Amino acid sequence: MGMTTSASVPAGPQGAIAGGGTVTDRLVEANERYASAFTDPGMDARPVLNVAIVACMDARLDLHKALGLQLGDCHTIRNAGGVVTDDVIRSLTISQRALGTRSVVLIHHTGCGLESLTEEFRHELEMEVGQRPAWAVEAFRDVDQDVRQSMQRVRTSPFLVHTDDVRGFVFDVQTGLLREIDPA
């Protein structure tokens, strides 16, 4: 039996939800319901646990539930693959230097889409749109090695002041368990 999610709503042409509206319309309506009962929690932008988490954008990763986190506990930085790029370093630098985080947790996962891509993806985009993307795909074949590379990028960045507590994990999308990766 397949899992049903809110994304399973029948959609018609151009993503219109059966019965009217787009997915974005549905999200805006959900926000209106949320806001009607919202009360300002009185939180600061500084995460309570002084931790920043870098993870893949994969929709199967519910980081707050998987890690027992509450609103305000952490900074969450997500991108394709959970790869430590220049922009991730930018976000981590602001998180540490301006907002007090001291720990970094990196989370990749099993079955990542970046394992099936190559840098050829950039070439194909260039051929299609007539402009080469400025960014690298950051594809990988070995998720453990990519976590190690990401840990190394964080630990060696001259912009980050807290690099002693950097740990990397692979989240198993079938069991929900984290497996820690030895940085060596």
C-alpha atoms as an extended CHARMM CRD file, in Angstrom:
* protein
*
       184  EXT
         1         1  MET       CA              0.0000000000        0.0000000000        0.0000000000  PROA      1               0.0000000000
         2         2  GLY       CA              1.4770000000        3.3730000000       -1.0410000000  PROA      2               0.0000000000
         3         3  MET       CA              1.6830000000        6.2770000000        1.2910000000  PROA      3               0.0000000000
         4         4  THR       CA             -0.7760000000        9.0730000000        0.6410000000  PROA      4               0.0000000000
         5         5  THR       CA              0.4150000000       12.6160000000        1.1550000000  PROA      5               0.0000000000
         6         6  SER       CA             -1.1310000000       16.0000000000        0.6400000000  PROA      6               0.0000000000
         7         7  ALA       CA              0.7480000000       16.0460000000       -2.6530000000  PROA      7               0.0000000000
         8         8  SER       CA             -1.4270000000       13.1560000000       -3.8210000000  PROA      8               0.0000000000
         9         9  VAL       CA             -4.3190000000       15.5030000000       -4.5430000000  PROA      9               0.0000000000
        10        10  PRO       CA             -5.5110000000       14.8760000000       -8.1110000000  PROA      10              0.0000000000
        11        11  ALA       CA             -4.0890000000       17.5250000000      -10.4060000000  PROA      11              0.0000000000
        12        12  GLY       CA             -5.1850000000       18.5820000000      -13.8400000000  PROA      12              0.0000000000
        13        13  PRO       CA             -3.4300000000       20.6240000000      -16.5320000000  PROA      13              0.0000000000
        14        14  GLN       CA             -0.5740000000       22.9180000000      -15.4230000000  PROA      14              0.0000000000
        15        15  GLY       CA             -0.7890000000       21.6130000000      -11.8610000000  PROA      15              0.0000000000
        16        16  ALA       CA             -4.3400000000       22.8080000000      -11.2660000000  PROA      16              0.0000000000
        17        17  ILE       CA             -5.9540000000       20.8920000000       -8.4220000000  PROA      17              0.0000000000
        18        18  ALA       CA             -9.0950000000       19.0190000000       -9.3810000000  PROA      18              0.0000000000
        19        19  GLY       CA            -11.9170000000       21.1910000000       -8.1330000000  PROA      19              0.0000000000
        20        20  GLY       CA            -10.1180000000       24.4480000000       -8.9350000000  PROA      20              0.0000000000
        21        21  GLY       CA             -6.9770000000       26.3440000000       -8.1220000000  PROA      21              0.0000000000
        22        22  THR       CA             -3.3020000000       25.5470000000       -8.2410000000  PROA      22              0.0000000000
        23        23  VAL       CA             -1.0580000000       23.9370000000       -5.6600000000  PROA      23              0.0000000000
        24        24  THR       CA              0.1350000000       27.4320000000       -4.7530000000  PROA      24              0.0000000000
        25        25  ASP       CA             -3.4810000000       28.5420000000       -4.2410000000  PROA      25              0.0000000000
        26        26  ARG       CA             -3.9220000000       25.5850000000       -1.8940000000  PROA      26              0.0000000000
        27        27  LEU       CA             -0.7950000000       26.5410000000        0.0490000000  PROA      27              0.0000000000
        28        28  VAL       CA             -1.9560000000       30.1490000000        0.4010000000  PROA      28              0.0000000000
        29        29  GLU       CA             -5.3390000000       28.9440000000        1.6650000000  PROA      29              0.0000000000
        30        30  ALA       CA             -3.6110000000       26.6770000000        4.1910000000  PROA      30              0.0000000000
        31        31  ASN       CA             -1.5260000000       29.6380000000        5.3410000000  PROA      31              0.0000000000
        32        32  GLU       CA             -4.6550000000       31.7080000000        5.8910000000  PROA      32              0.0000000000
        33        33  ARG       CA             -6.0550000000       28.9560000000        8.1350000000  PROA      33              0.0000000000
        34        34  TYR       CA             -2.7100000000       28.7370000000        9.9700000000  PROA      34              0.0000000000
        35        35  ALA       CA             -2.4710000000       32.5070000000       10.4370000000  PROA      35              0.0000000000
        36        36  SER       CA             -6.0170000000       32.7390000000       11.7880000000  PROA      36              0.0000000000
        37        37  ALA       CA             -4.9350000000       30.7470000000       14.8600000000  PROA      37              0.0000000000
        38        38  PHE       CA             -1.3220000000       31.9760000000       14.9510000000  PROA      38              0.0000000000
        39        39  THR       CA              0.0960000000       33.6700000000       17.9950000000  PROA      39              0.0000000000
        40        40  ASP       CA              3.5720000000       35.1530000000       18.0250000000  PROA      40              0.0000000000
        41        41  PRO       CA              5.7620000000       32.6780000000       19.9420000000  PROA      41              0.0000000000
        42        42  GLY       CA              8.0200000000       35.5630000000       20.9560000000  PROA      42              0.0000000000
        43        43  MET       CA             11.1220000000       33.8220000000       19.6690000000  PROA      43              0.0000000000
        44        44  ASP       CA             14.4310000000       35.2710000000       18.6740000000  PROA      44              0.0000000000
        45        45  ALA       CA             16.0700000000       34.3370000000       15.3400000000  PROA      45              0.0000000000
        46        46  ARG       CA             18.8660000000       32.6400000000       17.2980000000  PROA      46              0.0000000000
        47        47  PRO       CA             18.2770000000       28.8920000000       17.4350000000  PROA      47              0.0000000000
        48        48  VAL       CA             17.7630000000       27.5730000000       20.9580000000  PROA      48              0.0000000000
        49        49  LEU       CA             20.0880000000       24.5820000000       20.4320000000  PROA      49              0.0000000000
        50        50  ASN       CA             22.8180000000       26.6480000000       18.7200000000  PROA      50              0.0000000000
        51        51  VAL       CA             22.9040000000       24.1970000000       15.8160000000  PROA      51              0.0000000000
        52        52  ALA       CA             22.6650000000       24.5610000000       12.0520000000  PROA      52              0.0000000000
        53        53  ILE       CA             21.5450000000       21.5880000000       10.0010000000  PROA      53              0.0000000000
        54        54  VAL       CA             22.4580000000       21.2350000000        6.3240000000  PROA      54              0.0000000000
        55        55  ALA       CA             20.3030000000       18.6700000000        4.5560000000  PROA      55              0.0000000000
        56        56  CYS       CA             18.9760000000       17.6080000000        1.2020000000  PROA      56              0.0000000000
        57        57  MET       CA             15.7680000000       19.1940000000       -0.0300000000  PROA      57              0.0000000000
        58        58  ASP       CA             14.2260000000       15.7370000000       -0.6300000000  PROA      58              0.0000000000
        59        59  ALA       CA             10.5490000000       15.8160000000        0.3340000000  PROA      59              0.0000000000
        60        60  ARG       CA             10.8770000000       12.5190000000        2.2140000000  PROA      60              0.0000000000
        61        61  LEU       CA             13.0210000000       14.1070000000        4.9450000000  PROA      61              0.0000000000
        62        62  ASP       CA             10.9290000000       15.5610000000        7.7720000000  PROA      62              0.0000000000
        63        63  LEU       CA             13.9080000000       16.8310000000        9.7300000000  PROA      63              0.0000000000
        64        64  HSD       CA             12.0220000000       18.2360000000       12.6860000000  PROA      64              0.0000000000
        65        65  LYS       CA             10.1980000000       14.9600000000       13.3300000000  PROA      65              0.0000000000
        66        66  ALA       CA             13.2220000000       12.7810000000       12.5580000000  PROA      66              0.0000000000
        67        67  LEU       CA             15.4570000000       14.7070000000       14.9650000000  PROA      67              0.0000000000
        68        68  GLY       CA             12.8960000000       15.5430000000       17.6600000000  PROA      68              0.0000000000
        69        69  LEU       CA             13.1580000000       19.2670000000       16.9800000000  PROA      69              0.0000000000
        70        70  GLN       CA             10.7120000000       22.0360000000       17.7960000000  PROA      70              0.0000000000
        71        71  LEU       CA             10.1820000000       25.4130000000       16.1750000000  PROA      71              0.0000000000
        72        72  GLY       CA             13.1190000000       27.6420000000       17.0560000000  PROA      72              0.0000000000
        73        73  ASP       CA             15.5750000000       24.8440000000       17.8780000000  PROA      73              0.0000000000
        74        74  CYS       CA             17.8310000000       25.0850000000       14.8070000000  PROA      74              0.0000000000
        75        75  HSD       CA             18.6860000000       26.7630000000       11.5560000000  PROA      75              0.0000000000
        76        76  THR       CA             17.8840000000       24.5200000000        8.6070000000  PROA      76              0.0000000000
        77        77  ILE       CA             19.6920000000       24.9550000000        5.2980000000  PROA      77              0.0000000000
        78        78  ARG       CA             18.5090000000       22.7430000000        2.4650000000  PROA      78              0.0000000000
        79        79  ASN       CA             19.5300000000       22.2270000000       -1.1430000000  PROA      79              0.0000000000
        80        80  ALA       CA             19.7660000000       19.4450000000       -3.7120000000  PROA      80              0.0000000000
        81        81  GLY       CA             21.9210000000       16.7660000000       -2.1010000000  PROA      81              0.0000000000
        82        82  GLY       CA             22.5740000000       18.6760000000        1.1230000000  PROA      82              0.0000000000
        83        83  VAL       CA             25.8730000000       19.6360000000       -0.4950000000  PROA      83              0.0000000000
        84        84  VAL       CA             28.1020000000       22.2490000000        1.1400000000  PROA      84              0.0000000000
        85        85  THR       CA             28.3030000000       24.8850000000       -1.5890000000  PROA      85              0.0000000000
        86        86  ASP       CA             29.4770000000       28.4940000000       -1.4020000000  PROA      86              0.0000000000
        87        87  ASP       CA             25.9160000000       29.5400000000       -0.5950000000  PROA      87              0.0000000000
        88        88  VAL       CA             25.7230000000       27.0240000000        2.2520000000  PROA      88              0.0000000000
        89        89  ILE       CA             28.9860000000       28.4320000000        3.6210000000  PROA      89              0.0000000000
        90        90  ARG       CA             27.4150000000       31.9110000000        3.3730000000  PROA      90              0.0000000000
        91        91  SER       CA             24.3750000000       30.7750000000        5.3700000000  PROA      91              0.0000000000
        92        92  LEU       CA             26.4980000000       28.9270000000        7.9450000000  PROA      92              0.0000000000
        93        93  THR       CA             28.7380000000       31.9680000000        8.3550000000  PROA      93              0.0000000000
        94        94  ILE       CA             25.7510000000       34.1970000000        9.0920000000  PROA      94              0.0000000000
        95        95  SER       CA             24.2800000000       31.5030000000       11.3510000000  PROA      95              0.0000000000
        96        96  GLN       CA             27.4890000000       31.2830000000       13.3790000000  PROA      96              0.0000000000
        97        97  ARG       CA             28.8030000000       34.8320000000       13.3790000000  PROA      97              0.0000000000
        98        98  ALA       CA             25.5220000000       36.7440000000       13.6640000000  PROA      98              0.0000000000
        99        99  LEU       CA             23.1510000000       34.2570000000       15.2840000000  PROA      99              0.0000000000
       100       100  GLY       CA             25.2600000000       32.1620000000       17.6360000000  PROA      100             0.0000000000
       101       101  THR       CA             25.2650000000       28.6310000000       16.2660000000  PROA      101             0.0000000000
       102       102  ARG       CA             28.2220000000       26.4890000000       17.2640000000  PROA      102             0.0000000000
       103       103  SER       CA             27.4160000000       23.0160000000       15.8900000000  PROA      103             0.0000000000
       104       104  VAL       CA             26.8590000000       21.8530000000       12.3140000000  PROA      104             0.0000000000
       105       105  VAL       CA             24.9980000000       18.6740000000       11.3940000000  PROA      105             0.0000000000
       106       106  LEU       CA             25.1270000000       17.4760000000        7.7800000000  PROA      106             0.0000000000
       107       107  ILE       CA             22.4460000000       15.0690000000        6.5420000000  PROA      107             0.0000000000
       108       108  HSD       CA             22.4920000000       13.3260000000        3.1780000000  PROA      108             0.0000000000
       109       109  HSD       CA             20.2050000000       10.3590000000        2.4740000000  PROA      109             0.0000000000
       110       110  THR       CA             19.8350000000        7.0570000000        0.6960000000  PROA      110             0.0000000000
       111       111  GLY       CA             18.3610000000        7.0730000000       -2.7810000000  PROA      111             0.0000000000
       112       112  CYS       CA             19.3580000000       10.6780000000       -3.5150000000  PROA      112             0.0000000000
       113       113  GLY       CA             18.6050000000       11.9660000000       -7.0090000000  PROA      113             0.0000000000
       114       114  LEU       CA             22.1100000000       13.4250000000       -7.2710000000  PROA      114             0.0000000000
       115       115  GLU       CA             23.4620000000        9.8760000000       -7.3990000000  PROA      115             0.0000000000
       116       116  SER       CA             21.8800000000        9.4670000000      -10.8390000000  PROA      116             0.0000000000
       117       117  LEU       CA             22.9870000000       12.8050000000      -12.3230000000  PROA      117             0.0000000000
       118       118  THR       CA             26.3300000000       13.8760000000      -13.7310000000  PROA      118             0.0000000000
       119       119  GLU       CA             27.8670000000       17.1930000000      -14.6750000000  PROA      119             0.0000000000
       120       120  GLU       CA             26.5250000000       16.3720000000      -18.1500000000  PROA      120             0.0000000000
       121       121  PHE       CA             23.2570000000       17.7940000000      -16.7840000000  PROA      121             0.0000000000
       122       122  ARG       CA             24.8450000000       21.2920000000      -16.9860000000  PROA      122             0.0000000000
       123       123  HSD       CA             25.8870000000       20.6890000000      -20.6010000000  PROA      123             0.0000000000
       124       124  GLU       CA             22.3690000000       19.5780000000      -21.5110000000  PROA      124             0.0000000000
       125       125  LEU       CA             20.9380000000       22.7150000000      -19.8840000000  PROA      125             0.0000000000
       126       126  GLU       CA             23.3920000000       24.8670000000      -21.8150000000  PROA      126             0.0000000000
       127       127  MET       CA             22.3500000000       23.2280000000      -25.0760000000  PROA      127             0.0000000000
       128       128  GLU       CA             18.6680000000       23.7250000000      -24.2580000000  PROA      128             0.0000000000
       129       129  VAL       CA             18.6840000000       27.3130000000      -22.9920000000  PROA      129             0.0000000000
       130       130  GLY       CA             21.8060000000       28.7270000000      -24.6260000000  PROA      130             0.0000000000
       131       131  GLN       CA             23.5440000000       29.6380000000      -21.3710000000  PROA      131             0.0000000000
       132       132  ARG       CA             25.7710000000       27.5360000000      -19.1440000000  PROA      132             0.0000000000
       133       133  PRO       CA             24.7040000000       27.4730000000      -15.4760000000  PROA      133             0.0000000000
       134       134  ALA       CA             27.1950000000       29.1650000000      -13.1540000000  PROA      134             0.0000000000
       135       135  TRP       CA             26.6980000000       26.4390000000      -10.5680000000  PROA      135             0.0000000000
       136       136  ALA       CA             28.0000000000       22.8800000000      -10.4080000000  PROA      136             0.0000000000
       137       137  VAL       CA             25.5570000000       19.9890000000      -10.1920000000  PROA      137             0.0000000000
       138       138  GLU       CA             27.6270000000       18.4860000000       -7.3370000000  PROA      138             0.0000000000
       139       139  ALA       CA             26.5080000000       14.9890000000       -8.3410000000  PROA      139             0.0000000000
       140       140  PHE       CA             28.0630000000       12.0270000000       -6.5370000000  PROA      140             0.0000000000
       141       141  ARG       CA             28.1680000000        8.2330000000       -6.6720000000  PROA      141             0.0000000000
       142       142  ASP       CA             29.1290000000        7.4820000000       -3.0550000000  PROA      142             0.0000000000
       143       143  VAL       CA             26.9020000000        9.1740000000       -0.4680000000  PROA      143             0.0000000000
       144       144  ASP       CA             29.3000000000        8.4260000000        2.4060000000  PROA      144             0.0000000000
       145       145  GLN       CA             32.2050000000       10.0380000000        0.5620000000  PROA      145             0.0000000000
       146       146  ASP       CA             30.0830000000       13.0680000000       -0.2920000000  PROA      146             0.0000000000
       147       147  VAL       CA             29.2230000000       13.5220000000        3.3960000000  PROA      147             0.0000000000
       148       148  ARG       CA             32.9620000000       13.3680000000        4.1760000000  PROA      148             0.0000000000
       149       149  GLN       CA             33.6490000000       15.9740000000        1.5030000000  PROA      149             0.0000000000
       150       150  SER       CA             30.9220000000       18.2160000000        2.9090000000  PROA      150             0.0000000000
       151       151  MET       CA             32.3250000000       17.8700000000        6.4410000000  PROA      151             0.0000000000
       152       152  GLN       CA             35.7770000000       18.8030000000        5.1150000000  PROA      152             0.0000000000
       153       153  ARG       CA             34.4120000000       21.8800000000        3.3400000000  PROA      153             0.0000000000
       154       154  VAL       CA             32.8360000000       23.0890000000        6.5880000000  PROA      154             0.0000000000
       155       155  ARG       CA             35.9030000000       22.3110000000        8.7030000000  PROA      155             0.0000000000
       156       156  THR       CA             38.2870000000       24.1290000000        6.3690000000  PROA      156             0.0000000000
       157       157  SER       CA             36.2290000000       27.2250000000        5.5880000000  PROA      157             0.0000000000
       158       158  PRO       CA             38.0630000000       30.3580000000        6.7580000000  PROA      158             0.0000000000
       159       159  PHE       CA             34.7110000000       32.0900000000        7.3180000000  PROA      159             0.0000000000
       160       160  LEU       CA             33.4280000000       29.6740000000        9.9540000000  PROA      160             0.0000000000
       161       161  VAL       CA             34.6040000000       30.1330000000       13.5230000000  PROA      161             0.0000000000
       162       162  HSD       CA             33.0760000000       26.9750000000       15.0320000000  PROA      162             0.0000000000
       163       163  THR       CA             34.3420000000       23.8800000000       13.2300000000  PROA      163             0.0000000000
       164       164  ASP       CA             35.0030000000       21.5110000000       16.1380000000  PROA      164             0.0000000000
       165       165  ASP       CA             31.4720000000       20.0950000000       16.2930000000  PROA      165             0.0000000000
       166       166  VAL       CA             30.7700000000       19.1440000000       12.6660000000  PROA      166             0.0000000000
       167       167  ARG       CA             29.1530000000       15.7580000000       12.1870000000  PROA      167             0.0000000000
       168       168  GLY       CA             27.7450000000       14.0540000000        9.1230000000  PROA      168             0.0000000000
       169       169  PHE       CA             25.0320000000       11.4570000000        8.6630000000  PROA      169             0.0000000000
       170       170  VAL       CA             23.1420000000        9.4930000000        6.0390000000  PROA      170             0.0000000000
       171       171  PHE       CA             19.3860000000        9.2610000000        6.6140000000  PROA      171             0.0000000000
       172       172  ASP       CA             17.8650000000        5.9880000000        5.4480000000  PROA      172             0.0000000000
       173       173  VAL       CA             14.6050000000        6.8870000000        3.6870000000  PROA      173             0.0000000000
       174       174  GLN       CA             13.2290000000        3.3680000000        4.2490000000  PROA      174             0.0000000000
       175       175  THR       CA             13.9290000000        3.0160000000        7.9800000000  PROA      175             0.0000000000
       176       176  GLY       CA             14.1190000000        6.6350000000        9.1460000000  PROA      176             0.0000000000
       177       177  LEU       CA             17.4290000000        5.9670000000       10.9040000000  PROA      177             0.0000000000
       178       178  LEU       CA             20.5490000000        8.1160000000       10.7690000000  PROA      178             0.0000000000
       179       179  ARG       CA             23.9190000000        6.4810000000       10.1750000000  PROA      179             0.0000000000
       180       180  GLU       CA             26.9030000000        8.5550000000       11.2730000000  PROA      180             0.0000000000
       181       181  ILE       CA             29.7830000000        8.9100000000        8.8290000000  PROA      181             0.0000000000
       182       182  ASP       CA             33.3670000000        8.7350000000       10.0730000000  PROA      182             0.0000000000
       183       183  PRO       CA             35.1430000000       11.8230000000        8.7090000000  PROA      183             0.0000000000
       184       184  ALA       CA             38.4220000000        9.9290000000        8.1520000000  PROA      184             0.0000000000
